[in-house]
Amino acid sequence: MTDSPKRADDAEIERAIFRLLDDAGPGKTVGPADAARALVAGPDWHLLMHPVRRAAVRLALGGKLVIYRKGKPVDPNDFKGVYRLGLPRHD
């Protein structure tokens, strides 16, 4: 766990997202706040929300992650509001 949001680099954020998704199980999603809280203890977790969003967009554009809004995949370049993160489905 990181003491300060400044220390959470892109790779650490990505690892936290994938670790949470792995723990959640197949077909489940996690919220970006869960990733931020996994990296920062205490009330400063919210400072990582923008870095988590940037990481999610980068991973989604690379095909490694899906960003969901209201249960439906969204365009990583054009979404607003509450969102969740999930792994791509290989049906």
Sequence and secondary structure as in RCSB ss.txt:
>XXXX:A:sequence
MTDSPKRADDAEIERAIFRLLDDAGPGKTVGPADAARALVAGPDWHLLMHPVRRAAVRLALGGKLVIYRKGKPVD
PNDFKGVYRLGLPRHD
>XXXX:A:secstr
 BSSGGG  HHHHHHHHHHHHHHH TT EE HHHHHHHHB SGGGGGGHHHHHHHHHHHHHTTS EEEETTEE  
TTS  SS EEE     
